[in-house]
Amino acid sequence: MDSTIILAALLGFVLGSVPFGLLLTRAAGLGDVRDIGSGSIGATNVLRTGNKGLAAATVLLDAAKGVVPVLVAAHFWPGTQGIAAVAAVAGHCFTPWLKFKGGKGFATAAGILLALAWPVMLVCAAIWAATLAISRISSVSSMTTVVAAPIVGWGMGYPAVVIPLIAVAAIVLIQHRANIGRLMRGEEPKIGSKA
């Protein structure tokens, strides 16, 4: 295996594995965010603490975990940015610092898409916003968007992002398996709920 692929994967995974949601809530004296809501370390669960500022900071930092490794890989090891992208999302979802448990991956996925193909990101952001406005359920908008992303990428003329985005969609959907179960039972909480 080419050493640049290994380096890109390691960079993505290590940066992706930083659990910002947990670090921020603990630093703010709000305890362990994994003990509430879905048990995730992501922004939607951080929002359930009632602290919108921390939730916003979590979104930005989790997205940055996707942006940075993709841009670094593109600069130093051109052609490996897709590997770095998938690894960053995997690092977030399966962080070794939390016994390989982590967040759902959506914010980091948004970050990698911004770095890989920002026009595709803009269209996907519109899909996410429309789906959220209709459903008021974070998991529905997240899953809809990651499934749509490779299709949008292909349709907009970015074939290089399709395979990485399919891999990312698979990871994000796996991380949402409990949400899928709750949706099927009609128990998935809506935005603003602390359930």
Backbone as numpy.savetxt, mean C-alpha at the origin, in Angstrom:
# Nx Ny Nz CAx CAy CAz Cx Cy Cz
21.35 -15.02 -10.67 20.50 -13.82 -10.67 21.39 -12.57 -10.67
21.01 -11.61 -11.46 21.75 -10.36 -11.55 21.79 -9.66 -10.19
22.97 -9.21 -9.79 23.12 -8.56 -8.48 22.28 -7.29 -8.36
22.05 -6.62 -9.48 21.24 -5.39 -9.41 19.79 -5.71 -9.05
19.30 -6.86 -9.49 17.93 -7.27 -9.13 17.85 -7.53 -7.63
18.88 -8.21 -7.10 18.92 -8.49 -5.67 18.98 -7.19 -4.87
19.82 -6.26 -5.31 19.94 -4.99 -4.62 18.63 -4.21 -4.64
17.97 -4.19 -5.79 16.69 -3.47 -5.90 15.64 -4.10 -5.00
15.62 -5.43 -4.97 14.65 -6.14 -4.13 14.92 -5.88 -2.65
16.18 -5.93 -2.26 16.53 -5.67 -0.86 16.20 -4.24 -0.45
16.52 -3.31 -1.32 16.22 -1.90 -1.04 14.73 -1.71 -0.84
13.94 -2.24 -1.77 12.49 -2.10 -1.68 11.94 -2.74 -0.42
12.40 -3.95 -0.13 11.86 -4.68 1.02 12.22 -3.99 2.34
13.48 -3.58 2.47 13.92 -2.95 3.72 13.19 -1.63 3.96
13.12 -0.78 2.94 12.42 0.49 3.10 10.92 0.27 3.33
10.37 -0.68 2.61 8.94 -0.97 2.75 8.57 -1.52 4.11
9.53 -2.12 4.79 9.23 -2.80 6.05 9.13 -1.89 7.26
9.45 -0.61 7.11 9.39 0.31 8.26 7.91 0.54 8.64
7.49 0.15 9.85 6.06 0.23 10.24 5.67 1.61 10.78
5.57 2.57 9.88 5.32 3.94 10.31 4.03 4.11 11.11
2.97 3.43 10.73 1.70 3.56 11.46 1.86 3.20 12.92
2.56 2.12 13.18 2.79 1.68 14.55 3.72 2.65 15.29
4.79 3.07 14.62 5.75 3.98 15.26 5.11 5.31 15.62
4.29 5.83 14.72 3.65 7.13 14.96 2.64 7.07 16.09
1.81 6.03 16.11 0.80 5.94 17.17 1.44 5.72 18.53
2.50 4.94 18.56 3.20 4.74 19.83 3.87 6.04 20.29
4.49 6.75 19.37 5.15 8.01 19.72 4.15 9.03 20.23
2.91 8.95 19.75 1.86 9.89 20.17 1.16 9.45 21.45
1.60 8.32 22.00 1.01 7.83 23.23 -0.34 7.17 23.05
-0.61 6.69 21.84 -1.90 6.07 21.54 -1.86 4.55 21.60
-0.74 4.02 22.07 -0.63 2.57 22.22 -0.33 1.86 20.92
-0.69 0.60 20.88 -0.43 -0.27 19.73 -1.64 -0.27 18.81
-1.47 0.29 17.61 -2.58 0.40 16.66 -3.10 -0.98 16.24
-2.30 -2.00 16.44 -2.73 -3.36 16.08 -3.79 -3.91 17.02
-4.01 -3.21 18.14 -5.01 -3.67 19.11 -6.41 -3.15 18.83
-6.57 -2.34 17.78 -7.89 -1.79 17.47 -8.29 -2.13 16.04
-9.56 -1.94 15.74 -10.07 -2.09 14.37 -9.66 -3.38 13.70
-9.04 -3.23 12.54 -8.64 -4.39 11.74 -7.34 -5.02 12.22
-6.63 -4.31 13.12 -5.34 -4.82 13.58 -4.19 -4.48 12.65
-4.49 -3.71 11.61 -3.48 -3.33 10.62 -2.66 -2.14 11.12
-1.48 -1.95 10.53 -0.64 -0.79 10.87 -0.82 0.34 9.87
-1.79 0.21 8.97 -1.98 1.20 7.92 -2.81 2.41 8.35
-2.92 3.36 7.43 -3.56 4.64 7.72 -5.03 4.52 8.09
-5.76 3.61 7.44 -7.19 3.47 7.76 -7.37 3.07 9.21
-6.52 2.17 9.69 -6.63 1.76 11.09 -6.11 2.85 12.03
-5.07 3.56 11.61 -4.59 4.68 12.42 -5.70 5.72 12.58
-6.50 5.92 11.54 -7.61 6.87 11.60 -8.61 6.48 12.69
-8.70 5.20 12.99 -9.63 4.73 14.02 -9.20 5.13 15.42
-7.97 5.66 15.56 -7.56 6.21 16.86 -8.20 7.57 17.08
-8.76 8.14 16.01 -9.36 9.46 16.10 -8.40 10.59 15.75
-7.16 10.24 15.43 -6.15 11.26 15.14 -5.95 11.35 13.62
-6.61 12.32 13.01 -6.54 12.47 11.56 -5.15 12.88 11.09
-4.44 13.66 11.89 -3.09 14.08 11.53 -2.14 12.90 11.43
-2.23 11.99 12.39 -1.38 10.80 12.36 -1.75 9.91 11.17
-3.04 9.82 10.88 -3.47 9.01 9.74 -2.91 9.58 8.43
-2.96 10.91 8.30 -2.42 11.57 7.11 -0.92 11.36 7.00
-0.22 11.48 8.13 1.23 11.27 8.14 1.56 9.84 7.76
0.74 8.89 8.22 0.96 7.48 7.89 0.81 7.25 6.40
-0.22 7.86 5.80 -0.41 7.74 4.35 0.82 8.24 3.60
1.28 9.42 3.97 2.41 10.03 3.26 3.68 9.21 3.42
3.96 8.76 4.63 5.18 7.99 4.87 5.11 6.61 4.22
3.94 5.97 4.28 3.79 4.66 3.64 3.90 4.78 2.12
3.38 5.88 1.57 3.54 6.10 0.13 5.00 6.36 -0.22
5.70 7.11 0.64 7.12 7.39 0.40 7.95 6.11 0.38
7.51 5.12 1.16 8.22 3.83 1.15 8.15 3.17 -0.23
7.16 3.55 -1.02 7.06 3.05 -2.38 7.81 3.91 -3.37
7.70 5.22 -3.19 8.33 6.16 -4.13 9.85 6.04 -4.10
10.43 6.09 -2.91 11.89 6.17 -2.79 12.62 4.99 -3.41
12.28 3.75 -3.08 13.04 2.64 -3.67 12.89 2.55 -5.19
11.72 2.90 -5.71 11.53 2.86 -7.16 12.42 3.90 -7.85
12.45 5.11 -7.31 13.28 6.15 -7.91 14.77 5.84 -7.78
15.17 5.31 -6.63 16.58 4.94 -6.43 16.98 3.82 -7.39
16.11 2.80 -7.50 16.40 1.69 -8.40 16.48 2.16 -9.85
15.57 3.05 -10.24 15.58 3.57 -11.60 16.86 4.34 -11.90
17.37 5.04 -10.89 18.58 5.85 -11.08 19.85 4.99 -11.12
19.98 4.07 -10.18 21.22 3.31 -10.06 21.21 1.99 -10.84
20.05 1.37 -10.95 19.95 0.08 -11.63 18.76 0.09 -12.58
18.85 0.86 -13.67 17.72 0.98 -14.60 17.17 -0.38 -15.03
15.85 -0.45 -15.04 15.19 -1.69 -15.42 14.77 -2.55 -14.24
15.23 -2.17 -13.03 14.88 -2.96 -11.84 13.79 -2.31 -11.00
13.26 -1.19 -11.47 12.30 -0.47 -10.64 11.02 -1.27 -10.35
10.63 -2.14 -11.28 9.46 -2.98 -11.03 9.70 -3.95 -9.88
10.93 -4.49 -9.82 11.31 -5.39 -8.73 11.28 -4.63 -7.40
11.88 -3.44 -7.39 11.89 -2.63 -6.17 10.47 -2.30 -5.72
9.59 -2.05 -6.69 8.20 -1.70 -6.38 7.48 -2.84 -5.69
7.56 -4.02 -6.26 6.88 -5.19 -5.66 7.48 -5.50 -4.29
8.81 -5.40 -4.18 9.47 -5.68 -2.90 9.06 -4.69 -1.82
8.86 -3.42 -2.19 8.45 -2.41 -1.21 7.07 -2.73 -0.64
6.15 -3.12 -1.50 4.81 -3.48 -1.03 4.88 -4.75 -0.17
5.69 -5.71 -0.61 5.85 -6.94 0.18 6.45 -6.64 1.55
7.44 -5.73 1.59 8.05 -5.35 2.85 7.06 -4.73 3.81
6.18 -3.88 3.27 5.15 -3.26 4.10 4.17 -4.29 4.65
3.76 -5.21 3.80 2.75 -6.19 4.18 3.29 -7.30 5.07
4.57 -7.63 4.89 5.17 -8.74 5.63 6.46 -8.29 6.31
6.34 -7.27 7.14 7.53 -6.69 7.75 8.18 -7.64 8.76
9.48 -7.87 8.65 10.15 -8.77 9.59 10.19 -8.22 11.01
10.00 -6.92 11.16 10.03 -6.32 12.50 8.77 -6.64 13.29
7.73 -7.10 12.63 6.46 -7.43 13.29 6.05 -8.86 13.00
7.04 -9.76 13.02 6.81 -11.19 12.77 6.14 -11.43 11.42
6.57 -10.66 10.43 6.11 -10.77 9.05 4.62 -10.48 8.88
4.12 -9.63 9.77 2.77 -9.11 9.62 2.89 -7.60 9.43
1.95 -7.01 8.73 2.07 -5.57 8.49 0.75 -4.96 8.08
0.83 -4.03 7.13 -0.37 -3.33 6.67 -0.99 -4.01 5.46
-1.97 -3.34 4.88 -2.69 -3.89 3.73 -2.00 -3.57 2.41
-1.09 -2.57 2.42 -0.26 -2.31 1.25 -0.74 -1.24 0.29
-1.92 -0.67 0.54 -2.47 0.22 -0.49 -1.70 1.52 -0.63
-1.36 2.16 0.48 -0.64 3.44 0.38 0.73 3.26 -0.26
1.40 2.18 0.10 2.71 1.90 -0.52 2.53 1.58 -2.00
1.46 0.88 -2.34 1.16 0.60 -3.75 0.92 1.90 -4.52
0.24 2.85 -3.87 0.02 4.14 -4.51 1.35 4.85 -4.75
2.25 4.74 -3.79 3.57 5.36 -3.93 4.38 4.78 -5.07
4.35 3.46 -5.19 5.13 2.84 -6.29 4.54 3.21 -7.64
3.21 3.32 -7.69 2.57 3.69 -8.96 2.90 5.14 -9.34
2.94 6.00 -8.33 3.32 7.39 -8.58 4.72 7.47 -9.19
5.63 6.65 -8.67 7.02 6.67 -9.15 7.18 5.95 -10.49
6.39 4.91 -10.71 6.52 4.14 -11.96 5.86 4.85 -13.14
4.67 5.40 -12.92 3.91 6.00 -14.03 2.86 6.95 -13.44
3.26 8.20 -13.21 2.36 9.11 -12.52 1.04 9.38 -13.26
1.00 9.37 -14.61 -0.31 9.56 -15.24 -1.29 8.43 -14.90
-0.77 7.22 -14.80 -1.61 6.08 -14.41 -2.09 6.27 -12.98
-1.20 6.79 -12.14 -1.56 7.07 -10.75 -2.72 8.05 -10.66
-2.72 9.08 -11.51 -3.80 10.07 -11.48 -5.15 9.43 -11.81
-5.16 8.58 -12.82 -6.41 7.90 -13.19 -6.85 6.97 -12.07
-5.90 6.24 -11.49 -6.24 5.32 -10.40 -6.71 6.07 -9.16
-6.16 7.27 -8.92 -6.63 8.08 -7.80 -8.09 8.47 -8.00
-8.46 8.76 -9.24 -9.85 9.10 -9.54 -10.76 7.89 -9.32
-10.27 6.71 -9.71 -11.04 5.47 -9.50 -11.23 5.24 -8.00
-10.15 5.43 -7.24 -10.21 5.23 -5.80 -11.21 6.21 -5.17
-11.13 7.48 -5.54 -12.00 8.50 -4.96 -13.47 8.22 -5.29
-13.74 7.84 -6.53 -15.13 7.57 -6.94 -15.67 6.35 -6.20
-14.85 5.33 -6.08 -15.30 4.11 -5.40 -15.52 4.37 -3.92
-14.64 5.17 -3.31 -14.80 5.49 -1.89 -16.05 6.33 -1.65
-16.30 7.28 -2.55 -17.48 8.13 -2.42 -18.76 7.31 -2.49
-18.75 6.30 -3.34 -19.95 5.46 -3.51 -20.10 4.47 -2.36
-19.01 3.80 -2.01 -19.10 2.71 -1.03 -18.91 3.15 0.42
-18.10 4.19 0.63 -17.70 4.65 1.97 -16.94 3.56 2.74
-16.38 2.61 1.99 -15.63 1.51 2.61 -14.22 1.51 2.03
-13.25 1.72 2.89 -11.86 1.85 2.45 -11.38 0.62 1.69
-11.70 -0.56 2.21 -11.19 -1.79 1.57 -11.75 -1.98 0.16
-12.99 -1.59 -0.04 -13.60 -1.73 -1.37 -12.88 -0.83 -2.38
-12.63 0.42 -1.99 -11.95 1.34 -2.91 -10.51 0.90 -3.16
-9.84 0.40 -2.12 -8.46 -0.06 -2.28 -8.37 -1.25 -3.23
-9.21 -2.24 -3.00 -9.17 -3.45 -3.84 -9.58 -3.15 -5.28
-10.59 -2.33 -5.44 -11.03 -1.96 -6.80 -9.90 -1.28 -7.55
-9.20 -0.39 -6.87 -8.13 0.38 -7.52 -6.94 -0.49 -7.90
-6.51 -1.39 -7.00 -5.33 -2.21 -7.34 -5.64 -3.19 -8.46
-6.88 -3.65 -8.53 -7.26 -4.54 -9.64 -7.31 -3.76 -10.95
-7.78 -2.52 -10.87 -7.88 -1.69 -12.08 -6.52 -1.20 -12.57
-5.56 -1.04 -11.66 -4.28 -0.40 -12.00 -3.54 -1.04 -13.18
-3.35 -2.37 -13.22 -2.64 -2.92 -14.38 -3.40 -2.75 -15.69
-4.71 -2.75 -15.61 -5.53 -2.54 -16.80 -5.37 -1.11 -17.30
-5.40 -0.17 -16.35 -5.21 1.23 -16.70 -3.81 1.45 -17.27
-2.81 0.84 -16.64 -1.43 0.95 -17.12 -1.29 0.47 -18.55
-1.88 -0.66 -18.85 -1.82 -1.20 -20.21 -2.55 -0.27 -21.19
-3.73 0.15 -20.79 -4.54 0.99 -21.66 -3.92 2.35 -21.94
-3.12 2.84 -21.00 -2.49 4.16 -21.18 -1.10 4.07 -21.81
-0.71 2.87 -22.21 0.56 2.73 -22.91 1.78 2.59 -22.03
1.62 1.97 -20.88 2.74 1.69 -19.97 2.85 0.18 -19.73
3.18 -0.58 -20.76 3.21 -2.04 -20.61 4.22 -2.54 -19.59
5.28 -1.79 -19.34 6.30 -2.23 -18.39 5.80 -2.31 -16.96
4.72 -1.58 -16.65 4.22 -1.59 -15.28 3.19 -2.68 -15.03
2.73 -3.34 -16.08 1.61 -4.27 -15.93 1.95 -5.45 -15.01
3.05 -6.12 -15.27 3.40 -7.29 -14.45 3.67 -6.90 -13.00
4.47 -5.85 -12.73 4.62 -5.45 -11.33 3.29 -5.10 -10.66
2.39 -4.45 -11.39 1.11 -4.06 -10.79 0.20 -5.26 -10.56
0.31 -6.28 -11.39 -0.44 -7.51 -11.15 0.07 -8.18 -9.88
1.40 -8.22 -9.72 1.99 -8.80 -8.50 1.57 -8.03 -7.26
1.60 -6.71 -7.36 1.19 -5.87 -6.23 -0.28 -6.08 -5.91
-1.12 -6.16 -6.94 -2.55 -6.39 -6.72 -2.77 -7.71 -5.98
-2.02 -8.74 -6.34 -2.15 -10.04 -5.68 -1.81 -9.93 -4.20
-0.72 -9.22 -3.89 -0.31 -9.04 -2.49 -1.38 -8.29 -1.71
-1.85 -7.19 -2.29 -2.85 -6.37 -1.60 -4.15 -7.14 -1.39
-4.57 -7.91 -2.36 -5.80 -8.71 -2.21 -5.63 -9.77 -1.14
-4.47 -10.40 -1.09 -4.21 -11.39 -0.03 -4.31 -10.73 1.34
-3.76 -9.53 1.46 -3.80 -8.82 2.73 -5.23 -8.36 3.10
-6.10 -8.32 2.12 -7.49 -7.91 2.37 -8.43 -9.11 2.52
-7.88 -10.30 2.71 -8.75 -11.48 2.77 -9.75 -11.42 3.93
-9.33 -10.87 5.06 -10.28 -10.73 6.18 -11.36 -9.70 5.84
-10.96 -8.65 5.14 -11.94 -7.64 4.71 -12.96 -8.25 3.76
-12.48 -9.10 2.87 -13.39 -9.75 1.91 -14.41 -10.59 2.67
-13.95 -11.30 3.70 -14.87 -12.09 4.52 -15.90 -11.23 5.20
-15.45 -10.09 5.77 -16.40 -9.18 6.44 -17.38 -8.56 5.45
-16.88 -8.25 4.25 -17.77 -7.70 3.23 -18.87 -8.70 2.87
-18.49 -9.94 2.76 -19.47 -10.99 2.41 -20.51 -11.16 3.51
-20.11 -10.87 4.76 -21.04 -10.99 5.89 -21.75 -9.67 6.19
-21.40 -8.61 5.45 -21.98 -7.30 5.69 -21.50 -6.65 6.97
-20.28 -6.99 7.38 -19.74 -6.49 8.65 -18.56 -5.52 8.48
-18.21 -5.18 7.25 -17.04 -4.33 7.05 -17.37 -2.89 7.46
-16.55 -2.29 8.36 -16.84 -0.93 8.82 -16.63 0.12 7.73
-17.39 1.18 7.83 -17.25 2.29 6.89 -16.29 3.34 7.45
-15.86 4.23 6.59 -14.94 5.29 6.99 -15.51 6.08 8.17
-14.65 6.30 9.18 -15.07 7.04 10.35 -15.51 6.16 11.50
-15.74 4.87 11.19 -16.13 3.93 12.25 -14.90 3.50 13.04
-15.09 3.28 14.34 -13.99 2.77 15.18 -14.13 1.27 15.39
-15.07 0.67 14.69 -15.30 -0.76 14.87 -14.15 -1.57 14.32
